Amino acid sequence: MRTLYYLFLLLGITFLLYIGYYKKEPIAALLIFLLLYRPVIDYVFIRKMKLYEGKRLWLKYPFWGFTSRLLWK
């Protein structure tokens, strides 16, 4: 499960580098990665790994520090 999570992060970083470096849109690529791609990937894997089973995860996600649990659990 963790390998798949890292693979999706690597794909996102590849997208970030492609759009930012080759297409010359670094701000847009960074915003898409930070505000859209990363939260969606984290949300899916938080649910799959059963780190949170309550409701309204989208409200709690930025404040609960799930990143450390996703990366090191």
C-alpha positions as CSV (number, residue, x, y, z in Angstrom):
1,M,0.0,0.0,0.0
2,R,2.8,2.4,0.9
3,T,4.6,1.7,-2.4
4,L,1.5,2.7,-4.3
5,Y,1.3,5.9,-2.3
6,Y,4.9,6.8,-3.1
7,L,4.3,6.0,-6.7
8,F,1.4,8.4,-6.9
9,L,3.5,11.1,-5.2
10,L,6.3,10.5,-7.7
11,L,3.8,10.8,-10.5
12,G,2.6,14.1,-9.1
13,I,6.1,15.4,-8.7
14,T,6.9,14.4,-12.3
15,F,3.8,16.4,-13.4
16,L,5.0,19.3,-11.3
17,L,8.4,19.3,-12.9
18,Y,7.0,18.9,-16.4
19,I,4.5,21.7,-16.1
20,G,6.8,23.9,-14.1
21,Y,10.0,23.5,-16.1
22,Y,9.0,22.7,-19.6
23,K,5.8,24.5,-19.9
24,K,7.1,27.5,-17.9
25,E,4.2,27.6,-15.4
26,P,5.9,26.9,-12.0
27,I,3.3,28.8,-9.9
28,A,0.3,27.1,-11.5
29,A,2.0,23.7,-11.2
30,L,2.9,24.2,-7.6
31,L,-0.6,25.4,-6.7
32,I,-2.2,22.4,-8.5
33,F,0.1,20.0,-6.7
34,L,-0.4,21.5,-3.2
35,L,-4.0,22.5,-3.3
36,L,-5.5,19.7,-5.5
37,Y,-3.4,16.7,-6.3
38,R,-1.7,16.1,-2.9
39,P,-4.9,16.5,-0.8
40,V,-6.9,14.1,-3.1
41,I,-4.2,11.4,-3.0
42,D,-3.8,11.8,0.8
43,Y,-7.6,11.6,1.2
44,V,-7.8,8.4,-0.8
45,F,-5.0,6.7,1.1
46,I,-6.1,7.9,4.5
47,R,-9.4,6.0,3.8
48,K,-7.6,2.9,2.3
49,M,-5.2,2.6,5.3
50,K,-8.1,3.3,7.7
51,L,-6.3,6.1,9.5
52,Y,-9.6,8.0,9.9
53,E,-13.1,6.5,9.7
54,G,-15.3,9.4,10.8
55,K,-17.1,11.9,8.7
56,R,-15.9,15.2,7.2
57,L,-12.3,14.2,6.7
58,W,-11.9,17.1,4.2
59,L,-12.4,19.5,7.1
60,K,-9.9,17.8,9.4
61,Y,-7.3,16.8,6.8
62,P,-5.1,20.0,6.8
63,F,-5.0,20.3,10.6
64,W,-4.6,16.7,11.8
65,G,-1.1,15.9,10.5
66,F,-2.0,12.8,8.5
67,T,1.1,13.3,6.4
68,S,3.4,11.8,9.1
69,R,1.1,8.8,9.5
70,L,0.9,8.3,5.7
71,L,4.7,8.5,5.2
72,W,6.0,6.6,8.3
73,K,3.3,4.2,9.6
